[in-house]
Amino acid sequence: MEHNIKKIIVIISLFVLTVCQASTIRDSLYIPTISYNKVILDDDCDACGCAAGNGSSGFESLLNPQFIGIKYFVQHYKAKENLFVKDLTQDQYFNTLQLWGKIPLTKKLSVYASLPFHFHEKQTMQGDIRISGIGDMNVMGIYQLLNSKNTFHQLNGGLGVKVPLGKFDEKGITGVNPSFQLGTGSWDYQMVLNYKYQKNKLAILFNTDYAVKTENKKHYRFGSQWNYAAAGFYQLYRNEKVIVSGKGGLQGEVYDRNRQFNEVLPNTAGSALYGKLGFEAAYKNLSLGGEVMLPAYSNLAGGDIEAKSRFSLFINVGI
């Protein structure tokens, strides 16, 4: 644990140093006040735990286009305690505290990065099991493909990589939820496409991303995953320094079967659909946001796992 904390401090220090050295790219239309017309992406998590996949916790900030911040994200699942129990009695909690940021390189190109620290817990007949430590780091390049003259329409694309910094434990894959891990142990790759329509107080967002997962050194491969989301934002209040907006929408995740030594593993694929409500508020260069997600549909691991709820809260500083 102490070793993990030292690793986090070193990496965070390098990350913050990079951000502090970066400067905001400003064009002739730049106005140094709060704007309601920003880039939207999706953050990385997982359908069955924030370590071994790329489900979405919802990177949907409208108020700070370039930032560094901290986000807390928790997921709750129910799972079968063992093969001889029909009821879903096992509670599983996946908690993540994440440092994230988005840094402009040019007018159209930015870099997004996130570094998570996980502390997960699950109940078993033998007692509670807890794991904690640094997770896998995500780095992504984001390019603005389209921005209409009236700024009503915006299209962004991204390519990213997940760096395997988190520990992968072979014992963990024998449980009902093999994603009870700190990391995949593999280099994984992500493609993102998102579209935004924004006019006056209303913004509508559509996002889709696909994560290609590769085999790790232990010859285990988590299934590749497709995520999609649609959300609407509405500006509830605004003055010269403060903006408050509400949001609501749907988010879905579909993931393929896991493999070991290239053999397909049963009850490892699945899908889930969530409804979500949240808010975002900004004061000067600070923004605060949160969201609650509840499942409308859940079919995970052949019915052995049921999605229950998700909650996230973040605070960002514009740079």
Disulfide bonds with the S-S distance in Angstrom:
Cys45-Cys50 1.86
